[in-house]
Amino acid sequence: MDAEEEKRIIGDLLKQRRLSYSIEVLDVQGDKCTVRNNFGSTIVYVKKGDTYILEE
């Protein structure tokens, strides 16, 4: 993953999920994206179409 793709993913997540905190992309595997927020929590989002939802 290059810096441009990481920036796009972060922008999409912040806009679509309306997150009020910063995130860092840790790993992308297919349609799953693992991120860490500025509180230290690790969250996995799954991309469905053009939107990201929390992994169940």
C-alpha positions, 0 to 999 in steps of 0.5 A, a space after each residue: 500500500 502506498 502513501 496515496 492509497 493510505 491517505 484515501 482510506 483514512 479520508 474515506 473512513 473519517 468522512 463516512 464513519 464521521 470519526 472525531 479522532 485520528 486513525 492510522 492504517 495498520 493493515 489492509 487485506 482485501 476488503 478488510 482494513 485494520 486501523 488504530 485510533 489515537 486512543 490505542 484501540 484497534 478496529 477492523 472495518 470491512 469495505 462493502 461497495 463504497 462504504 466501510 462497516 465495522 467487522 462483526 
